[in-house]
Amino acid sequence: MASAIKTRNAATRLLAAVAVLSGLVLSTAQAHAATPPSSAEVSAATTTALPEVDMEATVLAAQIDPRRPDSTQTPGAHDSVLAVEQALQARGFLDARWVDGYFGTSTTAAYAAFQRSLGYTGLDANGLPGVTSLTALGQGRYTVTHQIRAGARLQRDGYTVDTRTQNMLTEAERLLGFSLTLSQGSYNPGGDPTSAGTHDGGGVVDINVDGMSSTTRTAVAKALRQVGFAAWVRNPTQGDWPWHIHAAAINDTDLSTQAQNQTGDYYLGLNGLANHGADDGPRIPIQTWEQYQRSH
């Protein structure tokens, strides 16, 4: 009997000890759960929760949408453009009626006004989103993905181009198996009145075609299109210029307004000239330089 009582008492003390330990573990867990998150944890959680703005899609829409005869939106750009427009509206640059996911002329003008509010002028305030302005606009509202950078300016054949354009030309040359020579470069405001301002900014070049056959000229235009240029063979019947190939790098963030219009027209099946004629170049699936890189 005494032995049974001792065994029962020992079991009771063991159960009590387990209960105490369980309480301590529970209290510790509760205390940990009650500890407020650090500022770094809050910041990380906030950043994760922000929507994303695809810069590639947004910049493309900014070139194409203003050239459309209707309000059709650029495929894949709606959510990103909408987030940009909402940010412009919140800052007082865009009326609510234009917050619709369509990067039309009103959105372009609003974005240019925002760029000017940052102190930008000229090409930096052309209404075409750049990494710095797009990031500044989205502070606390969205994060920027698929960023595009024109890169540093450099010399090629005695003309100025940006790094992105140079890389595109180099890849086109690799596809062709021979070198190309420029007859005009970029960042040449007012340098050639016949170009109607297309060369005022970055991303636009003319290719010398002296000695090329018709077949070779077409092959060059096709290679340029493959790597992300809106490119056309130009002839003297179209304007006051010699035979050459005109190429504008789609989505170059330094494009002049006139060059933006040309790339938009290219997507709409036009020739990039003032007569808005049908595209007379080799028709291939249109893609940007970044899209080409991802597929090769």
BELKAPE-V282485 format. One record per residue. N is the residue number from 1. PSI is psi in radians with two decimals (* if undefined). Layout:
BEGIN
n=N psi=PSI
n=N psi=PSI
END
This chain:
BEGIN
n=1 psi=-0.82
n=2 psi=-0.67
n=3 psi=-0.69
n=4 psi=-0.67
n=5 psi=-0.75
n=6 psi=-0.71
n=7 psi=-0.73
n=8 psi=-0.72
n=9 psi=-0.70
n=10 psi=-0.72
n=11 psi=-0.69
n=12 psi=-0.78
n=13 psi=-0.62
n=14 psi=-0.75
n=15 psi=-0.66
n=16 psi=-0.74
n=17 psi=-0.73
n=18 psi=-0.71
n=19 psi=-0.73
n=20 psi=-0.81
n=21 psi=-0.70
n=22 psi=-0.69
n=23 psi=-0.71
n=24 psi=-0.76
n=25 psi=-0.76
n=26 psi=-0.75
n=27 psi=-0.70
n=28 psi=-0.76
n=29 psi=-0.70
n=30 psi=-0.69
n=31 psi=-0.71
n=32 psi=-0.72
n=33 psi=-0.53
n=34 psi=-0.23
n=35 psi=2.16
n=36 psi=2.55
n=37 psi=2.64
n=38 psi=2.90
n=39 psi=-0.58
n=40 psi=-0.69
n=41 psi=-0.70
n=42 psi=-0.76
n=43 psi=-0.75
n=44 psi=-0.73
n=45 psi=-0.70
n=46 psi=-0.77
n=47 psi=-0.73
n=48 psi=-0.60
n=49 psi=-0.28
n=50 psi=2.50
n=51 psi=2.86
n=52 psi=2.47
n=53 psi=2.06
n=54 psi=1.90
n=55 psi=-0.68
n=56 psi=-0.84
n=57 psi=-0.67
n=58 psi=-0.81
n=59 psi=-0.67
n=60 psi=-0.77
n=61 psi=-0.63
n=62 psi=-0.38
n=63 psi=-0.68
n=64 psi=-0.82
n=65 psi=-0.75
n=66 psi=-0.29
n=67 psi=-0.13
n=68 psi=2.59
n=69 psi=-0.12
n=70 psi=-2.90
n=71 psi=0.44
n=72 psi=2.35
n=73 psi=2.62
n=74 psi=2.18
n=75 psi=2.32
n=76 psi=0.01
n=77 psi=-0.20
n=78 psi=-0.97
n=79 psi=-0.71
n=80 psi=-0.81
n=81 psi=-0.71
n=82 psi=-0.76
n=83 psi=-0.67
n=84 psi=-0.76
n=85 psi=-0.68
n=86 psi=-0.66
n=87 psi=-0.69
n=88 psi=-0.71
n=89 psi=-0.76
n=90 psi=-0.50
n=91 psi=0.03
n=92 psi=0.30
n=93 psi=-0.28
n=94 psi=2.31
n=95 psi=2.54
n=96 psi=-0.53
n=97 psi=-0.31
n=98 psi=0.08
n=99 psi=1.54
n=100 psi=0.05
n=101 psi=0.11
n=102 psi=2.04
n=103 psi=1.19
n=104 psi=-2.92
n=105 psi=-0.59
n=106 psi=-0.72
n=107 psi=-0.69
n=108 psi=-0.81
n=109 psi=-0.69
n=110 psi=-0.72
n=111 psi=-0.68
n=112 psi=-0.69
n=113 psi=-0.69
n=114 psi=-0.74
n=115 psi=-0.72
n=116 psi=-0.59
n=117 psi=-0.38
n=118 psi=-0.07
n=119 psi=0.11
n=120 psi=2.65
n=121 psi=2.97
n=122 psi=-2.34
n=123 psi=-0.54
n=124 psi=-0.13
n=125 psi=0.77
n=126 psi=0.10
n=127 psi=-0.04
n=128 psi=2.09
n=129 psi=2.31
n=130 psi=2.94
n=131 psi=-0.82
n=132 psi=-0.85
n=133 psi=-0.67
n=134 psi=-0.65
n=135 psi=-0.74
n=136 psi=-0.72
n=137 psi=-0.63
n=138 psi=0.12
n=139 psi=2.09
n=140 psi=-0.03
n=141 psi=-0.67
n=142 psi=2.88
n=143 psi=2.71
n=144 psi=2.14
n=145 psi=2.95
n=146 psi=0.96
n=147 psi=2.56
n=148 psi=2.35
n=149 psi=2.27
n=150 psi=-0.53
n=151 psi=-3.12
n=152 psi=2.73
n=153 psi=2.53
n=154 psi=3.01
n=155 psi=2.40
n=156 psi=2.14
n=157 psi=0.53
n=158 psi=0.10
n=159 psi=2.78
n=160 psi=2.32
n=161 psi=2.92
n=162 psi=2.90
n=163 psi=-0.72
n=164 psi=-0.78
n=165 psi=-0.74
n=166 psi=-0.75
n=167 psi=-0.66
n=168 psi=-0.75
n=169 psi=-0.72
n=170 psi=-0.70
n=171 psi=-0.65
n=172 psi=-0.69
n=173 psi=-0.67
n=174 psi=-0.72
n=175 psi=-0.67
n=176 psi=-0.57
n=177 psi=0.21
n=178 psi=2.87
n=179 psi=2.69
n=180 psi=2.59
n=181 psi=2.32
n=182 psi=2.57
n=183 psi=-0.12
n=184 psi=2.55
n=185 psi=-2.64
n=186 psi=3.10
n=187 psi=0.85
n=188 psi=1.10
n=189 psi=2.14
n=190 psi=0.08
n=191 psi=-0.52
n=192 psi=1.76
n=193 psi=-0.48
n=194 psi=-0.25
n=195 psi=-0.06
n=196 psi=0.56
n=197 psi=0.00
n=198 psi=-0.46
n=199 psi=0.09
n=200 psi=-0.56
n=201 psi=-2.71
n=202 psi=3.01
n=203 psi=-0.01
n=204 psi=2.30
n=205 psi=2.77
n=206 psi=2.41
n=207 psi=2.27
n=208 psi=2.25
n=209 psi=0.28
n=210 psi=2.27
n=211 psi=-0.10
n=212 psi=2.46
n=213 psi=2.94
n=214 psi=-0.70
n=215 psi=-0.72
n=216 psi=-0.70
n=217 psi=-0.76
n=218 psi=-0.69
n=219 psi=-0.66
n=220 psi=-0.80
n=221 psi=-0.69
n=222 psi=-0.77
n=223 psi=-0.70
n=224 psi=-0.70
n=225 psi=-0.66
n=226 psi=-0.65
n=227 psi=0.01
n=228 psi=0.25
n=229 psi=2.58
n=230 psi=1.89
n=231 psi=2.44
n=232 psi=2.54
n=233 psi=2.14
n=234 psi=2.47
n=235 psi=2.83
n=236 psi=-0.32
n=237 psi=-0.26
n=238 psi=-0.33
n=239 psi=-3.10
n=240 psi=1.22
n=241 psi=2.79
n=242 psi=3.05
n=243 psi=2.33
n=244 psi=3.00
n=245 psi=2.17
n=246 psi=2.27
n=247 psi=2.24
n=248 psi=2.18
n=249 psi=1.93
n=250 psi=2.38
n=251 psi=0.18
n=252 psi=2.16
n=253 psi=-0.06
n=254 psi=0.16
n=255 psi=2.40
n=256 psi=2.89
n=257 psi=-0.71
n=258 psi=-0.67
n=259 psi=-0.62
n=260 psi=-0.75
n=261 psi=-0.68
n=262 psi=-0.75
n=263 psi=-0.61
n=264 psi=-0.75
n=265 psi=-0.65
n=266 psi=-0.76
n=267 psi=-0.44
n=268 psi=0.18
n=269 psi=0.48
n=270 psi=2.99
n=271 psi=0.02
n=272 psi=0.15
n=273 psi=2.95
n=274 psi=-0.39
n=275 psi=-0.08
n=276 psi=0.69
n=277 psi=2.98
n=278 psi=2.61
n=279 psi=2.18
n=280 psi=0.26
n=281 psi=3.10
n=282 psi=2.18
n=283 psi=2.02
n=284 psi=2.87
n=285 psi=2.25
n=286 psi=2.36
n=287 psi=2.77
n=288 psi=2.97
n=289 psi=-0.73
n=290 psi=-0.70
n=291 psi=-0.71
n=292 psi=-0.78
n=293 psi=-0.69
n=294 psi=-0.41
n=295 psi=0.03
n=296 psi=*
END
